[in-house]
Amino acid sequence: MPAIGPGAWDALLGLPRSDRRLQVALGIHPQLLPELPEEDDAPALERLDSLLGAGGAVAVGECGLDGPSAPGAPMERQLRVLDAHARLARKHGLPLLVHCQKAHAALEEWLARTQLPDAGVVLHSYSGGPGRVAAYVGRGCHLSFAGPVSWPEARKPLEAVRLTPRERLLVETDAPDQAPAPHRGGRNEPAFLVRIVEATAAALGESAEAIGMLLGENARQLFPAFRR
Ligand SMILES: [Zn+2]
């Protein structure tokens, strides 16, 4: 469960303590930046550093670039905040969970010039289509697919699934958004992950059991907390 912003961090950190199946990431979502005063960015990132140092999070995120949020949070600010997240992920040995909506050219540039965390980079709810898979994979990213792979009109997401090397493939619900078929339009739930696994397996012409095993193993590689 990734955070969207500082107001969620303390509550999220309580969840793994009550149930170890629940693991959390801490970060500042680019869509939240327009609501946060820019002068609070530095103190919030300092607090993020100390919370990550105290343990309890398995990743840094969400963070990233959001084109539609640029009028309220200019790209320069989004990039500065994203830079800070990447530095913290490196410092704390954690993977980075990256959001990218309608900002893929800027994200590709950023990835090319940034020292990325050794623990990995996940492009969550991947929306870059088949054309950008090679560049992202070449930069070491994992691609995580959500509900759209299950929608009847899906073409590009399925092509992107097929082009992604097996060991870089992940799935997620992105709940409560983007519910998979047949729940589309309703509130998404973690339990619907199985629908996304099935759609991913169908795209690859394999059984849901086999692809489920593969995806589980990929997730455990990235997030050691799930190995115990
Ligand atoms: Zn997102």
Residues whose N, C-alpha, C, O or C-beta is under 5 A from the ligand:
A	BS01	ZN	H99
